[in-house]
Amino acid sequence: MLEEHTKSQANPHWKDRIRATIYEHKDQYIQTGNSRYSLNYMSA
């Protein structure tokens, strides 16, 4: 889903940035599967 976004297409390192964000904010994400995460709170 994120791979198709305009910003992702412009940045070849978008996967690394997402991985780093999950690592930096572990308390905000829940692992839902192999390499799958979701927020642990509702967003608008």
ModelCIF file with pLDDT and N, C-alpha, C, O atoms, coordinates in Angstrom:
data_MODEL
#
_entry.id   MODEL 
#
_entity.id                         1 
_entity.type                       polymer 
_entity.pdbx_number_of_molecules   1 
#
_entity_poly.entity_id                      1 
_entity_poly.type                           'polypeptide(L)' 
_entity_poly.nstd_linkage                   no 
_entity_poly.nstd_monomer                   no 
_entity_poly.pdbx_seq_one_letter_code       MLEEHTKSQANPHWKDRIRATIYEHKDQYIQTGNSRYSLNYMSA 
_entity_poly.pdbx_seq_one_letter_code_can   MLEEHTKSQANPHWKDRIRATIYEHKDQYIQTGNSRYSLNYMSA 
_entity_poly.pdbx_strand_id                 A 
#
loop_
_entity_poly_seq.entity_id 
_entity_poly_seq.num 
_entity_poly_seq.mon_id 
_entity_poly_seq.hetero 
1 1  MET n 
1 2  LEU n 
1 3  GLU n 
1 4  GLU n 
1 5  HIS n 
1 6  THR n 
1 7  LYS n 
1 8  SER n 
1 9  GLN n 
1 10 ALA n 
1 11 ASN n 
1 12 PRO n 
1 13 HIS n 
1 14 TRP n 
1 15 LYS n 
1 16 ASP n 
1 17 ARG n 
1 18 ILE n 
1 19 ARG n 
1 20 ALA n 
1 21 THR n 
1 22 ILE n 
1 23 TYR n 
1 24 GLU n 
1 25 HIS n 
1 26 LYS n 
1 27 ASP n 
1 28 GLN n 
1 29 TYR n 
1 30 ILE n 
1 31 GLN n 
1 32 THR n 
1 33 GLY n 
1 34 ASN n 
1 35 SER n 
1 36 ARG n 
1 37 TYR n 
1 38 SER n 
1 39 LEU n 
1 40 ASN n 
1 41 TYR n 
1 42 MET n 
1 43 SER n 
1 44 ALA n 
#
_struct_asym.id          A 
_struct_asym.entity_id   1 
#
loop_
_ma_qa_metric.id 
_ma_qa_metric.mode 
_ma_qa_metric.name 
_ma_qa_metric.software_group_id 
_ma_qa_metric.type 
1 global pLDDT . pLDDT 
2 local  pLDDT . pLDDT 
#
_ma_qa_metric_global.metric_id      1 
_ma_qa_metric_global.metric_value   91.45 
_ma_qa_metric_global.model_id       1 
_ma_qa_metric_global.ordinal_id     1 
#
loop_
_ma_qa_metric_local.label_asym_id 
_ma_qa_metric_local.label_comp_id 
_ma_qa_metric_local.label_seq_id 
_ma_qa_metric_local.metric_id 
_ma_qa_metric_local.metric_value 
_ma_qa_metric_local.model_id 
_ma_qa_metric_local.ordinal_id 
A MET 1  2 79.00 1 1  
A LEU 2  2 84.00 1 2  
A GLU 3  2 88.00 1 3  
A GLU 4  2 91.00 1 4  
A HIS 5  2 92.00 1 5  
A THR 6  2 92.00 1 6  
A LYS 7  2 91.00 1 7  
A SER 8  2 91.00 1 8  
A GLN 9  2 92.00 1 9  
A ALA 10 2 94.00 1 10 
A ASN 11 2 92.00 1 11 
A PRO 12 2 92.00 1 12 
A HIS 13 2 95.00 1 13 
A TRP 14 2 93.00 1 14 
A LYS 15 2 93.00 1 15 
A ASP 16 2 94.00 1 16 
A ARG 17 2 92.00 1 17 
A ILE 18 2 91.00 1 18 
A ARG 19 2 92.00 1 19 
A ALA 20 2 95.00 1 20 
A THR 21 2 94.00 1 21 
A ILE 22 2 92.00 1 22 
A TYR 23 2 94.00 1 23 
A GLU 24 2 96.00 1 24 
A HIS 25 2 95.00 1 25 
A LYS 26 2 93.00 1 26 
A ASP 27 2 95.00 1 27 
A GLN 28 2 95.00 1 28 
A TYR 29 2 95.00 1 29 
A ILE 30 2 95.00 1 30 
A GLN 31 2 94.00 1 31 
A THR 32 2 94.00 1 32 
A GLY 33 2 93.00 1 33 
A ASN 34 2 92.00 1 34 
A SER 35 2 86.00 1 35 
A ARG 36 2 91.00 1 36 
A TYR 37 2 92.00 1 37 
A SER 38 2 93.00 1 38 
A LEU 39 2 92.00 1 39 
A ASN 40 2 92.00 1 40 
A TYR 41 2 90.00 1 41 
A MET 42 2 89.00 1 42 
A SER 43 2 81.00 1 43 
A ALA 44 2 78.00 1 44 
#
loop_
_atom_site.group_PDB 
_atom_site.id 
_atom_site.type_symbol 
_atom_site.label_atom_id 
_atom_site.label_alt_id 
_atom_site.label_comp_id 
_atom_site.label_asym_id 
_atom_site.label_entity_id 
_atom_site.label_seq_id 
_atom_site.pdbx_PDB_ins_code 
_atom_site.Cartn_x 
_atom_site.Cartn_y 
_atom_site.Cartn_z 
_atom_site.occupancy 
_atom_site.B_iso_or_equiv 
_atom_site.pdbx_formal_charge 
_atom_site.auth_seq_id 
_atom_site.auth_comp_id 
_atom_site.auth_asym_id 
_atom_site.auth_atom_id 
_atom_site.pdbx_PDB_model_num 
ATOM 1   N N  . MET A 1 1  ? 0.825  -1.187  0.000  1.00 79.00 ? 1  MET A N  1 
ATOM 2   C CA . MET A 1 1  ? 0.000  0.000   0.000  1.00 79.00 ? 1  MET A CA 1 
ATOM 3   C C  . MET A 1 1  ? 0.872  1.255   0.000  1.00 79.00 ? 1  MET A C  1 
ATOM 4   O O  . MET A 1 1  ? 0.599  2.190   -0.753 1.00 79.00 ? 1  MET A O  1 
ATOM 5   N N  . LEU A 1 2  ? 1.898  1.292   0.817  1.00 84.00 ? 2  LEU A N  1 
ATOM 6   C CA . LEU A 1 2  ? 2.765  2.471   0.867  1.00 84.00 ? 2  LEU A CA 1 
ATOM 7   C C  . LEU A 1 2  ? 3.680  2.567   -0.348 1.00 84.00 ? 2  LEU A C  1 
ATOM 8   O O  . LEU A 1 2  ? 4.116  3.655   -0.724 1.00 84.00 ? 2  LEU A O  1 
ATOM 9   N N  . GLU A 1 3  ? 3.962  1.428   -0.955 1.00 88.00 ? 3  GLU A N  1 
ATOM 10  C CA . GLU A 1 3  ? 4.877  1.397   -2.097 1.00 88.00 ? 3  GLU A CA 1 
ATOM 11  C C  . GLU A 1 3  ? 4.359  2.225   -3.272 1.00 88.00 ? 3  GLU A C  1 
ATOM 12  O O  . GLU A 1 3  ? 5.154  2.746   -4.055 1.00 88.00 ? 3  GLU A O  1 
ATOM 13  N N  . GLU A 1 4  ? 3.057  2.351   -3.403 1.00 91.00 ? 4  GLU A N  1 
ATOM 14  C CA . GLU A 1 4  ? 2.457  3.081   -4.514 1.00 91.00 ? 4  GLU A CA 1 
ATOM 15  C C  . GLU A 1 4  ? 2.356  4.586   -4.271 1.00 91.00 ? 4  GLU A C  1 
ATOM 16  O O  . GLU A 1 4  ? 2.057  5.340   -5.197 1.00 91.00 ? 4  GLU A O  1 
ATOM 17  N N  . HIS A 1 5  ? 2.600  5.030   -3.045 1.00 92.00 ? 5  HIS A N  1 
ATOM 18  C CA . HIS A 1 5  ? 2.484  6.448   -2.713 1.00 92.00 ? 5  HIS A CA 1 
ATOM 19  C C  . HIS A 1 5  ? 3.558  7.252   -3.448 1.00 92.00 ? 5  HIS A C  1 
ATOM 20  O O  . HIS A 1 5  ? 4.662  6.753   -3.670 1.00 92.00 ? 5  HIS A O  1 
ATOM 21  N N  . THR A 1 6  ? 3.245  8.480   -3.821 1.00 92.00 ? 6  THR A N  1 
ATOM 22  C CA . THR A 1 6  ? 4.152  9.348   -4.561 1.00 92.00 ? 6  THR A CA 1 
ATOM 23  C C  . THR A 1 6  ? 5.474  9.561   -3.828 1.00 92.00 ? 6  THR A C  1 
ATOM 24  O O  . THR A 1 6  ? 6.536  9.529   -4.450 1.00 92.00 ? 6  THR A O  1 
ATOM 25  N N  . LYS A 1 7  ? 5.419  9.778   -2.512 1.00 91.00 ? 7  LYS A N  1 
ATOM 26  C CA . LYS A 1 7  ? 6.645  9.993   -1.744 1.00 91.00 ? 7  LYS A CA 1 
ATOM 27  C C  . LYS A 1 7  ? 7.515  8.739   -1.723 1.00 91.00 ? 7  LYS A C  1 
ATOM 28  O O  . LYS A 1 7  ? 8.742  8.833   -1.762 1.00 91.00 ? 7  LYS A O  1 
ATOM 29  N N  . SER A 1 8  ? 6.893  7.578   -1.660 1.00 91.00 ? 8  SER A N  1 
ATOM 30  C CA . SER A 1 8  ? 7.652  6.328   -1.662 1.00 91.00 ? 8  SER A CA 1 
ATOM 31  C C  . SER A 1 8  ? 8.362  6.121   -2.991 1.00 91.00 ? 8  SER A C  1 
ATOM 32  O O  . SER A 1 8  ? 9.496  5.645   -3.024 1.00 91.00 ? 8  SER A O  1 
ATOM 33  N N  . GLN A 1 9  ? 7.714  6.468   -4.058 1.00 92.00 ? 9  GLN A N  1 
ATOM 34  C CA . GLN A 1 9  ? 8.316  6.313   -5.374 1.00 92.00 ? 9  GLN A CA 1 
ATOM 35  C C  . GLN A 1 9  ? 9.481  7.266   -5.570 1.00 92.00 ? 9  GLN A C  1 
ATOM 36  O O  . GLN A 1 9  ? 10.415 6.957   -6.310 1.00 92.00 ? 9  GLN A O  1 
ATOM 37  N N  . ALA A 1 10 ? 9.440  8.416   -4.921 1.00 94.00 ? 10 ALA A N  1 
ATOM 38  C CA . ALA A 1 10 ? 10.508 9.399   -5.038 1.00 94.00 ? 10 ALA A CA 1 
ATOM 39  C C  . ALA A 1 10 ? 11.693 9.089   -4.122 1.00 94.00 ? 10 ALA A C  1 
ATOM 40  O O  . ALA A 1 10 ? 12.794 9.591   -4.349 1.00 94.00 ? 10 ALA A O  1 
ATOM 41  N N  . ASN A 1 11 ? 11.478 8.265   -3.087 1.00 92.00 ? 11 ASN A N  1 
ATOM 42  C CA . ASN A 1 11 ? 12.524 7.964   -2.121 1.00 92.00 ? 11 ASN A CA 1 
ATOM 43  C C  . ASN A 1 11 ? 12.861 6.471   -2.167 1.00 92.00 ? 11 ASN A C  1 
ATOM 44  O O  . ASN A 1 11 ? 12.064 5.651   -1.710 1.00 92.00 ? 11 ASN A O  1 
ATOM 45  N N  . PRO A 1 12 ? 14.027 6.104   -2.710 1.00 92.00 ? 12 PRO A N  1 
ATOM 46  C CA . PRO A 1 12 ? 14.373 4.683   -2.803 1.00 92.00 ? 12 PRO A CA 1 
ATOM 47  C C  . PRO A 1 12 ? 14.634 4.028   -1.446 1.00 92.00 ? 12 PRO A C  1 
ATOM 48  O O  . PRO A 1 12 ? 14.722 2.803   -1.368 1.00 92.00 ? 12 PRO A O  1 
ATOM 49  N N  . HIS A 1 13 ? 14.758 4.811   -0.382 1.00 95.00 ? 13 HIS A N  1 
ATOM 50  C CA . HIS A 1 13 ? 15.044 4.282   0.954  1.00 95.00 ? 13 HIS A CA 1 
ATOM 51  C C  . HIS A 1 13 ? 13.832 4.315   1.879  1.00 95.00 ? 13 HIS A C  1 
ATOM 52  O O  . HIS A 1 13 ? 13.993 4.325   3.100  1.00 95.00 ? 13 HIS A O  1 
ATOM 53  N N  . TRP A 1 14 ? 12.636 4.332   1.328  1.00 93.00 ? 14 TRP A N  1 
ATOM 54  C CA . TRP A 1 14 ? 11.431 4.472   2.142  1.00 93.00 ? 14 TRP A CA 1 
ATOM 55  C C  . TRP A 1 14 ? 11.233 3.279   3.077  1.00 93.00 ? 14 TRP A C  1 
ATOM 56  O O  . TRP A 1 14 ? 10.747 3.459   4.193  1.00 93.00 ? 14 TRP A O  1 
ATOM 57  N N  . LYS A 1 15 ? 11.591 2.083   2.658  1.00 93.00 ? 15 LYS A N  1 
ATOM 58  C CA . LYS A 1 15 ? 11.433 0.912   3.534  1.00 93.00 ? 15 LYS A CA 1 
ATOM 59  C C  . LYS A 1 15 ? 12.349 1.016   4.751  1.00 93.00 ? 15 LYS A C  1 
ATOM 60  O O  . LYS A 1 15 ? 11.951 0.665   5.861  1.00 93.00 ? 15 LYS A O  1 
ATOM 61  N N  . ASP A 1 16 ? 13.566 1.495   4.544  1.00 94.00 ? 16 ASP A N  1 
ATOM 62  C CA . ASP A 1 16 ? 14.499 1.675   5.655  1.00 94.00 ? 16 ASP A CA 1 
ATOM 63  C C  . ASP A 1 16 ? 13.972 2.690   6.654  1.00 94.00 ? 16 ASP A C  1 
ATOM 64  O O  . ASP A 1 16 ? 14.107 2.505   7.863  1.00 94.00 ? 16 ASP A O  1 
ATOM 65  N N  . ARG A 1 17 ? 13.370 3.767   6.150  1.00 92.00 ? 17 ARG A N  1 
ATOM 66  C CA . ARG A 1 17 ? 12.832 4.808   7.027  1.00 92.00 ? 17 ARG A CA 1 
ATOM 67  C C  . ARG A 1 17 ? 11.665 4.282   7.853  1.00 92.00 ? 17 ARG A C  1 
ATOM 68  O O  . ARG A 1 17 ? 11.551 4.603   9.036  1.00 92.00 ? 17 ARG A O  1 
ATOM 69  N N  . ILE A 1 18 ? 10.809 3.489   7.252  1.00 91.00 ? 18 ILE A N  1 
ATOM 70  C CA . ILE A 1 18 ? 9.684  2.909   7.983  1.00 91.00 ? 18 ILE A CA 1 
ATOM 71  C C  . ILE A 1 18 ? 10.191 1.963   9.055  1.00 91.00 ? 18 ILE A C  1 
ATOM 72  O O  . ILE A 1 18 ? 9.708  1.986   10.187 1.00 91.00 ? 18 ILE A O  1 
ATOM 73  N N  . ARG A 1 19 ? 11.159 1.135   8.706  1.00 92.00 ? 19 ARG A N  1 
ATOM 74  C CA . ARG A 1 19 ? 11.754 0.202   9.671  1.00 92.00 ? 19 ARG A CA 1 
ATOM 75  C C  . ARG A 1 19 ? 12.351 0.967   10.845 1.00 92.00 ? 19 ARG A C  1 
ATOM 76  O O  . ARG A 1 19 ? 12.181 0.568   11.997 1.00 92.00 ? 19 ARG A O  1 
ATOM 77  N N  . ALA A 1 20 ? 13.051 2.066   10.559 1.00 95.00 ? 20 ALA A N  1 
ATOM 78  C CA . ALA A 1 20 ? 13.667 2.876   11.612 1.00 95.00 ? 20 ALA A CA 1 
ATOM 79  C C  . ALA A 1 20 ? 12.596 3.529   12.498 1.00 95.00 ? 20 ALA A C  1 
ATOM 80  O O  . ALA A 1 20 ? 12.762 3.604   13.716 1.00 95.00 ? 20 ALA A O  1 
ATOM 81  N N  . THR A 1 21 ? 11.519 3.991   11.901 1.00 94.00 ? 21 THR A N  1 
ATOM 82  C CA . THR A 1 21 ? 10.445 4.625   12.665 1.00 94.00 ? 21 THR A CA 1 
ATOM 83  C C  . THR A 1 21 ? 9.802  3.625   13.623 1.00 94.00 ? 21 THR A C  1 
ATOM 84  O O  . THR A 1 21 ? 9.529  3.959   14.776 1.00 94.00 ? 21 THR A O  1 
ATOM 85  N N  . ILE A 1 22 ? 9.562  2.409   13.156 1.00 92.00 ? 22 ILE A N  1 
ATOM 86  C CA . ILE A 1 22 ? 8.992  1.382   14.029 1.00 92.00 ? 22 ILE A CA 1 
ATOM 87  C C  . ILE A 1 22 ? 9.950  1.077   15.169 1.00 92.00 ? 22 ILE A C  1 
ATOM 88  O O  . ILE A 1 22 ? 9.519  0.922   16.311 1.00 92.00 ? 22 ILE A O  1 
ATOM 89  N N  . TYR A 1 23 ? 11.234 0.991   14.880 1.00 94.00 ? 23 TYR A N  1 
ATOM 90  C CA . TYR A 1 23 ? 12.238 0.714   15.906 1.00 94.00 ? 23 TYR A CA 1 
ATOM 91  C C  . TYR A 1 23 ? 12.312 1.850   16.931 1.00 94.00 ? 23 TYR A C  1 
ATOM 92  O O  . TYR A 1 23 ? 12.422 1.602   18.131 1.00 94.00 ? 23 TYR A O  1 
ATOM 93  N N  . GLU A 1 24 ? 12.253 3.094   16.450 1.00 96.00 ? 24 GLU A N  1 
ATOM 94  C CA . GLU A 1 24 ? 12.376 4.261   17.330 1.00 96.00 ? 24 GLU A CA 1 
ATOM 95  C C  . GLU A 1 24 ? 11.143 4.448   18.211 1.00 96.00 ? 24 GLU A C  1 
ATOM 96  O O  . GLU A 1 24 ? 11.245 5.023   19.294 1.00 96.00 ? 24 GLU A O  1 
ATOM 97  N N  . HIS A 1 25 ? 9.994  3.978   17.771 1.00 95.00 ? 25 HIS A N  1 
ATOM 98  C CA . HIS A 1 25 ? 8.733  4.180   18.494 1.00 95.00 ? 25 HIS A CA 1 
ATOM 99  C C  . HIS A 1 25 ? 8.041  2.839   18.735 1.00 95.00 ? 25 HIS A C  1 
ATOM 100 O O  . HIS A 1 25 ? 6.871  2.666   18.393 1.00 95.00 ? 25 HIS A O  1 
ATOM 101 N N  . LYS A 1 26 ? 8.759  1.908   19.317 1.00 93.00 ? 26 LYS A N  1 
ATOM 102 C CA . LYS A 1 26 ? 8.240  0.546   19.543 1.00 93.00 ? 26 LYS A CA 1 
ATOM 103 C C  . LYS A 1 26 ? 6.938  0.533   20.330 1.00 93.00 ? 26 LYS A C  1 
ATOM 104 O O  . LYS A 1 26 ? 6.103  -0.349  20.128 1.00 93.00 ? 26 LYS A O  1 
ATOM 105 N N  . ASP A 1 27 ? 6.754  1.495   21.221 1.00 95.00 ? 27 ASP A N  1 
ATOM 106 C CA . ASP A 1 27 ? 5.556  1.526   22.058 1.00 95.00 ? 27 ASP A CA 1 
ATOM 107 C C  . ASP A 1 27 ? 4.296  1.913   21.285 1.00 95.00 ? 27 ASP A C  1 
ATOM 108 O O  . ASP A 1 27 ? 3.194  1.781   21.817 1.00 95.00 ? 27 ASP A O  1 
ATOM 109 N N  . GLN A 1 28 ? 4.429  2.386   20.047 1.00 95.00 ? 28 GLN A N  1 
ATOM 110 C CA . GLN A 1 28 ? 3.276  2.828   19.270 1.00 95.00 ? 28 GLN A CA 1 
ATOM 111 C C  . GLN A 1 28 ? 2.818  1.806   18.225 1.00 95.00 ? 28 GLN A C  1 
ATOM 112 O O  . GLN A 1 28 ? 1.817  2.033   17.545 1.00 95.00 ? 28 GLN A O  1 
ATOM 113 N N  . TYR A 1 29 ? 3.533  0.688   18.089 1.00 95.00 ? 29 TYR A N  1 
ATOM 114 C CA . TYR A 1 29 ? 3.211  -0.293  17.058 1.00 95.00 ? 29 TYR A CA 1 
ATOM 115 C C  . TYR A 1 29 ? 3.045  -1.685  17.641 1.00 95.00 ? 29 TYR A C  1 
ATOM 116 O O  . TYR A 1 29 ? 3.693  -2.040  18.625 1.00 95.00 ? 29 TYR A O  1 
ATOM 117 N N  . ILE A 1 30 ? 2.175  -2.466  17.028 1.00 95.00 ? 30 ILE A N  1 
ATOM 118 C CA . ILE A 1 30 ? 1.942  -3.852  17.400 1.00 95.00 ? 30 ILE A CA 1 
ATOM 119 C C  . ILE A 1 30 ? 2.243  -4.691  16.168 1.00 95.00 ? 30 ILE A C  1 
ATOM 120 O O  . ILE A 1 30 ? 1.747  -4.401  15.079 1.00 95.00 ? 30 ILE A O  1 
ATOM 121 N N  . GLN A 1 31 ? 3.050  -5.724  16.334 1.00 94.00 ? 31 GLN A N  1 
ATOM 122 C CA . GLN A 1 31 ? 3.339  -6.607  15.211 1.00 94.00 ? 31 GLN A CA 1 
ATOM 123 C C  . GLN A 1 31 ? 2.136  -7.499  14.973 1.00 94.00 ? 31 GLN A C  1 
ATOM 124 O O  . GLN A 1 31 ? 1.684  -8.194  15.882 1.00 94.00 ? 31 GLN A O  1 
ATOM 125 N N  . THR A 1 32 ? 1.617  -7.482  13.755 1.00 94.00 ? 32 THR A N  1 
ATOM 126 C CA . THR A 1 32 ? 0.413  -8.234  13.419 1.00 94.00 ? 32 THR A CA 1 
ATOM 127 C C  . THR A 1 32 ? 0.707  -9.419  12.515 1.00 94.00 ? 32 THR A C  1 
ATOM 128 O O  . THR A 1 32 ? -0.200 -10.167 12.149 1.00 94.00 ? 32 THR A O  1 
ATOM 129 N N  . GLY A 1 33 ? 1.955  -9.589  12.158 1.00 93.00 ? 33 GLY A N  1 
ATOM 130 C CA . GLY A 1 33 ? 2.346  -10.691 11.294 1.00 93.00 ? 33 GLY A CA 1 
ATOM 131 C C  . GLY A 1 33 ? 3.805  -10.536 10.922 1.00 93.00 ? 33 GLY A C  1 
ATOM 132 O O  . GLY A 1 33 ? 4.496  -9.660  11.442 1.00 93.00 ? 33 GLY A O  1 
ATOM 133 N N  . ASN A 1 34 ? 4.272  -11.379 10.031 1.00 92.00 ? 34 ASN A N  1 
ATOM 134 C CA . ASN A 1 34 ? 5.647  -11.308 9.578  1.00 92.00 ? 34 ASN A CA 1 
ATOM 135 C C  . ASN A 1 34 ? 5.853  -10.013 8.786  1.00 92.00 ? 34 ASN A C  1 
ATOM 136 O O  . ASN A 1 34 ? 5.303  -9.851  7.697  1.00 92.00 ? 34 ASN A O  1 
ATOM 137 N N  . SER A 1 35 ? 6.637  -9.108  9.331  1.00 86.00 ? 35 SER A N  1 
ATOM 138 C CA . SER A 1 35 ? 6.906  -7.796  8.710  1.00 86.00 ? 35 SER A CA 1 
ATOM 139 C C  . SER A 1 35 ? 5.649  -6.952  8.554  1.00 86.00 ? 35 SER A C  1 
ATOM 140 O O  . SER A 1 35 ? 5.578  -6.112  7.657  1.00 86.00 ? 35 SER A O  1 
ATOM 141 N N  . ARG A 1 36 ? 4.664  -7.162  9.408  1.00 91.00 ? 36 ARG A N  1 
ATOM 142 C CA . ARG A 1 36 ? 3.431  -6.374  9.379  1.00 91.00 ? 36 ARG A CA 1 
ATOM 143 C C  . ARG A 1 36 ? 3.211  -5.759  10.745 1.00 91.00 ? 36 ARG A C  1 
ATOM 144 O O  . ARG A 1 36 ? 3.335  -6.428  11.771 1.00 91.00 ? 36 ARG A O  1 
ATOM 145 N N  . TYR A 1 37 ? 2.881  -4.472  10.747 1.00 92.00 ? 37 TYR A N  1 
ATOM 146 C CA . TYR A 1 37 ? 2.663  -3.739  11.989 1.00 92.00 ? 37 TYR A CA 1 
ATOM 147 C C  . TYR A 1 37 ? 1.422  -2.878  11.862 1.00 92.00 ? 37 TYR A C  1 
ATOM 148 O O  . TYR A 1 37 ? 1.007  -2.516  10.761 1.00 92.00 ? 37 TYR A O  1 
ATOM 149 N N  . SER A 1 38 ? 0.836  -2.556  13.003 1.00 93.00 ? 38 SER A N  1 
ATOM 150 C CA . SER A 1 38 ? -0.267 -1.614  13.031 1.00 93.00 ? 38 SER A CA 1 
ATOM 151 C C  . SER A 1 38 ? -0.080 -0.706  14.235 1.00 93.00 ? 38 SER A C  1 
ATOM 152 O O  . SER A 1 38 ? 0.631  -1.039  15.182 1.00 93.00 ? 38 SER A O  1 
ATOM 153 N N  . LEU A 1 39 ? -0.729 0.444   14.179 1.00 92.00 ? 39 LEU A N  1 
ATOM 154 C CA . LEU A 1 39 ? -0.675 1.358   15.313 1.00 92.00 ? 39 LEU A CA 1 
ATOM 155 C C  . LEU A 1 39 ? -1.453 0.759   16.468 1.00 92.00 ? 39 LEU A C  1 
ATOM 156 O O  . LEU A 1 39 ? -2.428 0.039   16.252 1.00 92.00 ? 39 LEU A O  1 
ATOM 157 N N  . ASN A 1 40 ? -1.040 1.044   17.679 1.00 92.00 ? 40 ASN A N  1 
ATOM 158 C CA . ASN A 1 40 ? -1.765 0.526   18.838 1.00 92.00 ? 40 ASN A CA 1 
ATOM 159 C C  . ASN A 1 40 ? -2.819 1.520   19.326 1.00 92.00 ? 40 ASN A C  1 
ATOM 160 O O  . ASN A 1 40 ? -3.343 1.370   20.430 1.00 92.00 ? 40 ASN A O  1 
ATOM 161 N N  . TYR A 1 41 ? -3.135 2.532   18.517 1.00 90.00 ? 41 TYR A N  1 
ATOM 162 C CA . TYR A 1 41 ? -4.166 3.508   18.848 1.00 90.00 ? 41 TYR A CA 1 
ATOM 163 C C  . TYR A 1 41 ? -4.898 3.898   17.572 1.00 90.00 ? 41 TYR A C  1 
ATOM 164 O O  . TYR A 1 41 ? -4.388 3.697   16.470 1.00 90.00 ? 41 TYR A O  1 
ATOM 165 N N  . MET A 1 42 ? -6.072 4.444   17.721 1.00 89.00 ? 42 MET A N  1 
ATOM 166 C CA . MET A 1 42 ? -6.874 4.877   16.575 1.00 89.00 ? 42 MET A CA 1 
ATOM 167 C C  . MET A 1 42 ? -6.387 6.232   16.067 1.00 89.00 ? 42 MET A C  1 
ATOM 168 O O  . MET A 1 42 ? -6.054 7.114   16.859 1.00 89.00 ? 42 MET A O  1 
ATOM 169 N N  . SER A 1 43 ? -6.348 6.391   14.770 1.00 81.00 ? 43 SER A N  1 
ATOM 170 C CA . SER A 1 43 ? -5.974 7.680   14.185 1.00 81.00 ? 43 SER A CA 1 
ATOM 171 C C  . SER A 1 43 ? -7.101 8.152   13.278 1.00 81.00 ? 43 SER A C  1 
ATOM 172 O O  . SER A 1 43 ? -7.910 7.356   12.803 1.00 81.00 ? 43 SER A O  1 
ATOM 173 N N  . ALA A 1 44 ? -7.140 9.440   13.051 1.00 78.00 ? 44 ALA A N  1 
ATOM 174 C CA . ALA A 1 44 ? -8.222 10.002  12.240 1.00 78.00 ? 44 ALA A CA 1 
ATOM 175 C C  . ALA A 1 44 ? -7.972 9.807   10.769 1.00 78.00 ? 44 ALA A C  1 
ATOM 176 O O  . ALA A 1 44 ? -8.787 10.222  9.945  1.00 78.00 ? 44 ALA A O  1 
#
